[in-house]
Amino acid sequence: MEKDLSELLEFLHDQNQDARRLALKALLGYTAPASEFQSIFKSNAMKPVQDLKSLCRNETLIAHDAFKALINLSGDKDVCRELSEDNYIGFVIGTITNAAAVLADLACMLLSNTTKHELAAKKILDAEIQPTDELSSSTRAIDQLLDAFVKGANSSYNKNANFHFLASVFADVTILPQGRDYFTTPAGYDGVIPLAKLVVFTEHQNIIRRGGVISAIKNCCFAIDKHNGLLDESNINLLPYILLPLCGPEEFSDEDMEGMPEEIQLLAADKTREPDARLRQTLVETLLLLTTTRPGRVVLRKKKVYPVVRQMHLVEGDDATKEAIERLVNMLMRDEQNGSSKIDNIMWDRSEEIANSQINIKINLVDDITNSTRLVTDKTTIPLTEFAISL
């Protein structure tokens, strides 16, 4: 079988387009991570991967299968290194930002897998491309990706794409200090803080979009010196966007509501909490990060975070999330007389522990049907809903 597959690989760069198309179709299933023959695509100094990269530039049906093959193979660090080559990264970004691109979402998925590796994430931050009038006046690739993501929420930029998987790219980029700095600093081309464009999606119906956004928000909260701006109502005003997904239909007393953000007062009777336990835990841990400094703790107390998590704790069924709530309450209720610096040190030591729950989104596609997508946390996988790709 391996010999037969190796012979098929030679047709990926055949002069005949039909030969390339049929060979790719026959090989696609073997790119799956579960395939015992996946390693053949790394043979001959990565020639098959290089061929697949070239096939992504072919006519749509061939490019469709080539993108899917690379998505499957991109879990391998050597393949990711090949995919991180400057020209190819530029091509993938250009596909995403092309308003007429039919395969923009597949390009988003590939990019979201590739940026799990630091080299690719750094290149995304540094890359520059031609500005697009309908999208952005900025020449920075990350600016254009962010604007495409925002417009993709209502398909106002590309009718063929929703750009949900760019949320995972942003989560990966914010693992880097320079990524956190980008998302918490006003952009030069429009003066808007990039994170302010993301926070509105913490309750989006698509779990890929809101999961990546919630993870990016948490990562940005490791920038301790940015906490004042994150919490400032005239700046990013982050707190309501963290608390809203944690709120259910329960009513608060007048005393509890005094000082609460207006956005979480008098919520509808059918209001539901974030259904994914891993994301609820991430949101609570984000609040915990915001208690790293005394000014942060003061704001969280003033804005009545405690009543929100108190009500949440009463109905929370996930042990890890309940534990995170209890740690948060311990910080909010603690007496700080003559002990604030000690508390600050404790919280900074614990911030590394909180970092271990970073959410990553990894996609594997096999043939024409998409397998379950997974949230990956410390090698523990959590299945998400299936999604379909159509042309």
C-alpha positions as CSV (number, residue, x, y, z in Angstrom):
1,M,0.0,0.0,0.0
2,E,2.7,2.5,0.9
3,K,4.4,1.9,-2.4
4,D,1.1,2.5,-4.3
5,L,0.6,5.8,-2.3
6,S,4.2,6.9,-3.0
7,E,3.5,6.5,-6.7
8,L,0.3,8.5,-6.4
9,L,2.3,11.3,-4.7
10,E,4.2,11.8,-8.0
11,F,1.0,12.8,-9.7
12,L,0.5,15.8,-7.4
13,H,2.9,17.7,-9.6
14,D,1.9,16.2,-12.9
15,Q,1.4,18.5,-15.9
16,N,-2.1,17.2,-16.4
17,Q,-4.7,18.9,-14.2
18,D,-7.0,15.9,-14.2
19,A,-4.2,13.7,-13.0
20,R,-3.4,16.1,-10.2
21,R,-7.1,16.3,-9.2
22,L,-7.7,12.5,-9.2
23,A,-4.4,11.8,-7.3
24,L,-5.3,14.4,-4.6
25,K,-8.8,13.0,-4.2
26,A,-7.4,9.5,-3.7
27,L,-4.7,10.6,-1.2
28,L,-6.9,12.9,0.8
29,G,-8.1,10.3,3.3
30,Y,-4.6,9.3,4.1
31,T,-3.8,12.8,5.4
32,A,-6.0,12.1,8.5
33,P,-4.1,12.0,11.8
34,A,-5.4,8.5,12.4
35,S,-3.9,7.2,9.1
36,E,-0.9,5.0,9.5
37,F,0.4,6.4,6.2
38,Q,0.3,10.1,7.1
39,S,4.0,10.2,7.3
40,I,4.5,9.6,3.6
41,F,3.6,13.2,3.0
42,K,6.8,14.2,4.7
43,S,8.9,12.1,2.4
44,N,11.4,13.4,-0.2
45,A,12.3,16.5,1.8
46,M,8.6,17.5,2.2
47,K,8.0,17.5,-1.6
48,P,4.3,16.3,-1.1
49,V,3.6,19.1,1.2
50,Q,5.2,21.6,-1.2
51,D,3.0,20.1,-3.9
52,L,-0.1,20.6,-1.8
53,K,0.8,24.2,-1.2
54,S,1.0,24.7,-4.9
55,L,-2.3,23.0,-5.5
56,C,-4.0,25.5,-3.1
57,R,-3.4,28.0,-6.0
58,N,-5.2,25.7,-8.6
59,E,-8.8,25.9,-9.6
60,T,-11.3,25.8,-6.8
61,L,-12.1,22.0,-6.6
62,I,-8.5,21.1,-6.5
63,A,-7.6,23.9,-4.1
64,H,-10.5,22.8,-1.8
65,D,-9.0,19.3,-1.4
66,A,-5.5,20.7,-1.1
67,F,-6.4,23.0,1.8
68,K,-8.2,20.2,3.6
69,A,-5.2,17.9,3.2
70,L,-2.9,20.5,4.7
71,I,-5.3,21.2,7.5
72,N,-5.1,17.5,8.4
73,L,-1.3,17.5,8.2
74,S,-0.7,20.7,10.0
75,G,-0.7,19.0,13.4
76,D,2.9,18.0,12.7
77,K,5.5,20.6,13.7
78,D,7.7,19.9,10.6
79,V,4.7,20.4,8.3
80,C,3.8,23.6,10.2
81,R,7.4,24.9,9.7
82,E,6.9,24.3,5.9
83,L,3.6,26.1,6.0
84,S,5.1,29.0,7.9
85,E,7.2,30.0,4.9
86,D,6.8,33.7,4.2
87,N,5.3,33.5,0.7
88,Y,2.8,30.8,1.7
89,I,1.7,32.6,4.8
90,G,1.1,35.7,2.6
91,F,-0.9,33.6,0.2
92,V,-3.1,32.2,2.9
93,I,-3.7,35.6,4.4
94,G,-4.4,37.0,0.9
95,T,-7.0,34.3,0.4
96,I,-8.7,35.2,3.7
97,T,-8.8,38.9,2.9
98,N,-10.1,38.4,-0.6
99,A,-13.8,39.3,-0.6
100,A,-14.5,37.0,-3.4
101,A,-12.6,33.9,-2.1
102,V,-14.7,30.8,-2.0
103,L,-12.2,29.0,0.2
104,A,-11.6,31.8,2.8
105,D,-12.9,29.7,5.7
106,L,-10.7,26.8,4.8
107,A,-7.8,29.2,4.7
108,C,-8.8,30.4,8.2
109,M,-8.8,26.9,9.5
110,L,-5.4,26.2,8.1
111,L,-4.0,29.4,9.6
112,S,-5.6,28.6,13.0
113,N,-3.7,25.3,13.0
114,T,-0.5,26.8,11.8
115,T,-0.4,29.5,14.4
116,K,-0.3,26.9,17.2
117,H,3.4,27.1,16.4
118,E,5.2,30.3,17.7
119,L,7.0,30.9,14.4
120,A,3.8,31.3,12.4
121,A,2.1,33.4,15.2
122,K,5.1,35.8,15.1
123,K,4.9,36.1,11.3
124,I,1.2,36.9,11.5
125,L,2.1,39.9,13.7
126,D,4.9,41.1,11.5
127,A,3.3,40.5,8.0
128,E,2.3,43.3,5.8
129,I,0.0,43.1,2.7
130,Q,-1.7,45.5,0.3
131,P,-4.7,47.3,1.9
132,T,-8.1,46.5,0.6
133,D,-10.6,49.3,0.2
134,E,-13.6,47.3,1.2
135,L,-11.9,45.9,4.3
136,S,-9.1,48.0,5.8
137,S,-6.8,50.9,5.1
138,S,-4.0,49.2,7.1
139,T,-1.1,47.4,5.5
140,R,-0.7,45.1,8.6
141,A,-2.0,41.6,8.0
142,I,-3.2,41.3,11.6
143,D,-5.3,44.4,11.2
144,Q,-6.9,43.1,8.0
145,L,-7.6,39.7,9.6
146,L,-9.3,41.4,12.6
147,D,-11.5,43.5,10.4
148,A,-12.5,40.5,8.3
149,F,-13.4,38.6,11.5
150,V,-15.6,41.5,12.7
151,K,-17.4,41.8,9.3
152,G,-17.7,38.1,9.0
153,A,-20.1,38.0,12.0
154,N,-22.9,39.1,9.6
155,S,-21.3,38.0,6.3
156,S,-21.1,41.6,5.2
157,Y,-17.6,41.2,3.6
158,N,-17.6,37.8,2.0
159,K,-20.8,35.9,1.5
160,N,-18.8,32.6,1.3
161,A,-17.1,33.0,4.7
162,N,-17.9,33.6,8.4
163,F,-14.2,33.8,9.5
164,H,-15.0,32.1,12.9
165,F,-11.7,30.3,13.0
166,L,-9.7,33.5,13.0
167,A,-10.7,33.7,16.7
168,S,-8.3,30.8,17.3
169,V,-5.6,32.7,15.5
170,F,-6.1,35.6,17.8
171,A,-6.0,33.3,20.8
172,D,-2.7,31.9,19.6
173,V,-1.2,35.3,18.8
174,T,-2.1,36.7,22.3
175,I,0.0,33.9,23.9
176,L,3.0,36.0,22.8
177,P,3.8,39.2,24.7
178,Q,3.9,41.2,21.5
179,G,0.5,39.8,20.6
180,R,-1.0,41.0,23.9
181,D,0.6,44.4,23.3
182,Y,-1.0,44.6,19.8
183,F,-4.5,43.8,21.1
184,T,-4.3,46.2,24.0
185,T,-2.8,49.2,22.1
186,P,-4.8,51.6,19.9
187,A,-4.2,50.7,16.2
188,G,-2.4,53.3,14.1
189,Y,-4.9,53.3,11.2
190,D,-8.2,53.7,13.0
191,G,-7.3,54.6,16.6
192,V,-9.4,51.7,18.0
193,I,-8.0,49.2,20.5
194,P,-8.1,45.8,18.7
195,L,-9.4,44.0,21.8
196,A,-12.4,46.3,21.9
197,K,-13.4,44.8,18.5
198,L,-13.3,41.3,19.9
199,V,-15.1,41.6,23.3
200,V,-18.6,41.9,21.8
201,F,-18.4,38.2,20.7
202,T,-18.2,36.6,24.1
203,E,-21.9,35.5,23.8
204,H,-21.8,34.7,20.0
205,Q,-23.8,31.6,19.1
206,N,-20.8,30.0,17.4
207,I,-18.6,28.3,20.0
208,I,-15.5,28.5,17.8
209,R,-15.8,32.3,17.5
210,R,-16.7,33.0,21.2
211,G,-14.2,30.3,22.5
212,G,-11.3,31.9,20.7
213,V,-12.3,35.4,21.7
214,I,-12.7,34.4,25.4
215,S,-9.3,32.8,25.2
216,A,-7.7,35.9,23.7
217,I,-9.3,38.0,26.4
218,K,-7.9,35.9,29.1
219,N,-4.4,36.0,27.5
220,C,-4.5,39.8,27.3
221,C,-5.2,39.9,31.0
222,F,-1.7,38.5,31.6
223,A,-0.6,42.1,30.6
224,I,-0.9,43.3,34.2
225,D,0.1,46.9,33.3
226,K,-2.9,47.0,30.9
227,H,-5.5,46.2,33.6
228,N,-6.6,49.8,34.2
229,G,-7.3,50.3,30.6
230,L,-9.1,46.9,30.3
231,L,-11.4,47.8,33.1
232,D,-11.9,51.5,32.3
233,E,-15.5,52.2,31.2
234,S,-14.2,54.9,28.8
235,N,-11.7,52.5,27.4
236,I,-12.3,48.8,26.6
237,N,-14.8,48.3,29.5
238,L,-14.1,44.6,29.6
239,L,-16.0,43.6,32.7
240,P,-19.6,43.5,31.3
241,Y,-18.4,41.2,28.4
242,I,-16.9,38.7,30.9
243,L,-19.9,38.8,33.3
244,L,-22.7,38.5,30.7
245,P,-21.9,34.9,29.8
246,L,-21.7,34.0,33.5
247,C,-25.2,35.4,34.2
248,G,-28.3,33.3,34.2
249,P,-32.0,34.2,34.7
250,E,-31.7,34.8,38.5
251,E,-32.8,38.2,39.8
252,F,-30.5,40.3,42.0
253,S,-31.6,42.4,45.0
254,D,-31.5,46.1,44.8
255,E,-28.5,46.1,47.1
256,D,-26.6,43.7,44.8
257,M,-27.4,45.6,41.7
258,E,-26.2,48.9,43.1
259,G,-22.9,49.5,41.2
260,M,-23.3,46.6,38.8
261,P,-22.6,47.3,35.1
262,E,-25.8,48.4,33.5
263,E,-25.4,45.6,30.9
264,I,-26.0,42.9,33.5
265,Q,-28.9,44.5,35.4
266,L,-32.5,43.3,34.8
267,L,-31.6,40.6,32.4
268,A,-34.4,38.7,30.6
269,A,-36.1,35.7,32.3
270,D,-34.8,33.4,29.6
271,K,-31.1,34.5,30.0
272,T,-28.8,31.5,29.8
273,R,-25.2,31.0,31.0
274,E,-22.3,30.0,28.8
275,P,-23.2,26.3,28.1
276,D,-19.5,25.1,27.8
277,A,-17.9,24.3,31.1
278,R,-14.4,24.9,29.8
279,L,-15.3,28.4,28.7
280,R,-17.1,29.2,32.0
281,Q,-13.9,28.3,33.8
282,T,-11.8,30.4,31.4
283,L,-14.1,33.4,32.1
284,V,-13.8,33.0,35.9
285,E,-10.1,32.6,35.6
286,T,-10.0,35.8,33.6
287,L,-11.7,37.6,36.5
288,L,-9.1,36.0,38.8
289,L,-6.3,37.5,36.7
290,L,-7.9,40.9,37.1
291,T,-7.6,40.6,40.9
292,T,-3.8,40.4,40.5
293,T,-3.5,44.1,41.6
294,R,-5.3,46.0,44.3
295,P,-6.9,48.5,41.9
296,G,-8.3,45.6,39.9
297,R,-9.8,44.0,43.1
298,V,-11.3,47.4,44.0
299,V,-13.1,47.6,40.6
300,L,-14.4,44.1,40.8
301,R,-15.8,44.7,44.2
302,K,-17.3,48.0,43.2
303,K,-18.9,46.5,40.1
304,K,-20.5,43.7,42.2
305,V,-18.8,40.7,40.7
306,Y,-19.3,38.7,43.9
307,P,-23.2,38.5,43.6
308,V,-22.8,37.3,40.0
309,V,-20.4,34.5,40.8
310,R,-22.3,33.7,44.0
311,Q,-25.4,32.9,42.0
312,M,-23.4,31.0,39.4
313,H,-21.7,28.9,42.1
314,L,-25.2,27.7,43.4
315,V,-25.9,26.0,40.0
316,E,-22.5,25.2,38.7
317,G,-22.0,21.5,38.0
318,D,-18.4,21.5,36.9
319,D,-15.9,21.0,39.7
320,A,-13.0,22.9,38.1
321,T,-15.2,25.9,37.5
322,K,-16.5,25.8,41.0
323,E,-13.0,25.7,42.4
324,A,-12.1,28.7,40.2
325,I,-15.1,30.6,41.6
326,E,-14.1,29.8,45.2
327,R,-10.6,31.1,44.5
328,L,-12.0,34.3,43.0
329,V,-14.4,34.8,46.0
330,N,-11.5,34.3,48.3
331,M,-9.7,37.2,46.7
332,L,-12.7,39.5,46.5
333,M,-13.8,38.9,50.2
334,R,-10.3,39.0,51.7
335,D,-9.4,41.7,54.2
336,E,-6.6,43.7,52.7
337,Q,-5.6,45.8,55.7
338,N,-1.8,45.9,55.8
339,G,-1.6,42.9,53.5
340,S,-2.2,44.1,49.9
341,S,1.4,43.5,48.7
342,K,1.4,40.0,50.0
343,I,-1.9,39.3,48.2
344,D,-0.4,40.8,45.0
345,N,2.5,38.4,45.2
346,I,0.3,35.4,45.8
347,M,-1.8,36.3,42.7
348,W,1.2,36.8,40.5
349,D,2.6,33.4,41.5
350,R,-0.8,31.8,40.7
351,S,-1.0,33.5,37.3
352,E,1.3,30.9,35.7
353,E,-1.0,28.2,37.1
354,I,-4.0,29.9,35.5
355,A,-2.1,30.1,32.2
356,N,-2.1,26.3,31.9
357,S,-5.8,26.3,31.0
358,Q,-5.1,28.2,27.7
359,I,-7.6,27.1,25.1
360,N,-6.5,26.1,21.6
361,I,-8.7,25.1,18.7
362,K,-7.4,22.4,16.4
363,I,-9.1,21.3,13.2
364,N,-8.8,18.0,11.4
365,L,-10.7,17.4,8.1
366,V,-11.0,14.0,6.5
367,D,-12.4,13.5,3.0
368,D,-15.6,15.6,2.4
369,I,-16.9,15.2,6.0
370,T,-15.6,17.2,8.9
371,N,-14.7,15.4,12.1
372,S,-15.5,16.8,15.5
373,T,-13.5,19.8,16.3
374,R,-11.8,19.9,19.7
375,L,-10.8,22.4,22.3
376,V,-7.4,21.3,23.5
377,T,-6.2,22.1,27.0
378,D,-3.1,20.5,28.4
379,K,-3.6,17.6,26.0
380,T,-7.2,17.1,27.2
381,T,-9.7,17.3,24.3
382,I,-13.2,18.5,24.5
383,P,-15.5,17.7,21.5
384,L,-17.3,20.6,19.9
385,T,-20.1,20.5,17.4
386,E,-19.4,19.4,13.8
387,F,-19.3,21.9,11.0
388,A,-19.7,21.4,7.3
389,I,-17.7,22.9,4.3
390,S,-19.7,23.5,1.1
391,L,-18.7,25.1,-2.2
